[in-house]
Amino acid sequence: MDIITVKSLTFHGKHGFYDEERVKGNQFEVDISAGGSFKASVARDDLSATFNYELAEKIARDVITGPPEKLIEKLCFKIGEQIFHQAGNIEELNVTVRKLNPPFQTKAAYAEITMKWKR
């Protein structure tokens, strides 16, 4: 299986459990890894025979910059579902959503969720 990965797509979004987070916003990162058989794309230079990560970036951007959600789990699920259903030539998908500097009393770099899809 071939794997294509896009790491640390960074967006500002207004998501979080607390009202202040949904007003002020925060930085979010998204990692996307798609698995499939992409070798056919090499001979033909055919984008439709591989994973179009431009589509994945647009979906992630639309979700993270879109309407507020309380949980990063919901953001991850929405991104993964859309990519998995629109990119029909992938067999596996991993999506990670990371909220940078979560609002804890203790300093933390991020909180993250990873979800997986498989055909």
N, C-alpha and C positions, 0 to 999 in steps of 0.2 A: 504494500500500500504506500502510495506517495502522500506526503504531508506538506501542506502550504500553511505557513503561520504568519500572522500579522500581530505585532506586539506593541503594546502601550499606545494605542490610539487614545488621545487625550482630549477631553471635552469638558466644558463647564455645564453643569446641570443643576436644576433646582429640585433635588430629591432628598428625602430623609424622613424619618419618623416624626421629628419635631417640626412644628410650624416654622420656626426660625430658619431651619435648613431649607425649607421649600420656598422661602422668601429670599434669603441671602445666596443660597446655592453653594456648590462645592466643586472640586475637580474630581473627575472620574477617568479611569483608564479602562480600556477594553482590549483583551487579547482574544484572537480568533484563530483556531487551528482546524483545517478541513482536510479530511483524508479521502482518497479515491484513487482512481487509475488515470493519471494525468499525462502519461508518456505519449499518447497519441497527439497531444497538442504540440509536441516538439517538431515533428515532421511537417506539420501543416501550418505552424504558427497560428493556431486556431484557439482563440479565447474561449469559445463555447465548449472546447474539449478539456478545459481545466477549471480551476476554481477562480471565479472572478472576484478578487478581493476588493475591487472598487465598489461593487455591489454591497459587499459586507460592510465596508466603511460607511457607505451611505445609510444603510439600515441602522448601524450602531449610532451614527450621528443623529439621525432622526429620532431615535428612541431616547438617547441621553439628553438632547436639547429640547425634547418634546414635553408634553404635559407631566407635571410632577407625580412621582410615585413615592410611597413610603418606604419600600423595601428594595434593596439592591437585588434580591432574589427575583422580583418581578421584572426589573430591568433586564437581567440576564435572560430570563425566560422569553421575554418579548423579542429580544435580539435573536436568540437562537432559533425560536420558532419561525421567524420571518426568513432568516437565512436558509434554514433547512428546507423550507417549502419552496423557496424561490431558486435555490441552487440544486436542481435535481440530479446533477451528476456527482454529487458528493455522497460518500457512504457513511462517513462519521464526521461529527462536528463537536468541538469543545469551545465553549465561550466562558471567559472569565471577566467579571466586572469588579473593579476595584474602586472603592471610595477612599480618596486620599485624605489624610488628616481627619479621621472621624472625630466627632465631638465627645471625646472622653475626658475625664479629669487627668488621666495619664497619657503622656505623649505616645502616639502610635503612628506609624508610617501609613497604614491603610487597613481596611477591612475588605475582604474579597469573597466572592462566591464563584464556583466553577460548576457548570452544568454540561452534560453530554447528551448527544443525540446519535442514534445509530439506525440504519435501515435494516 
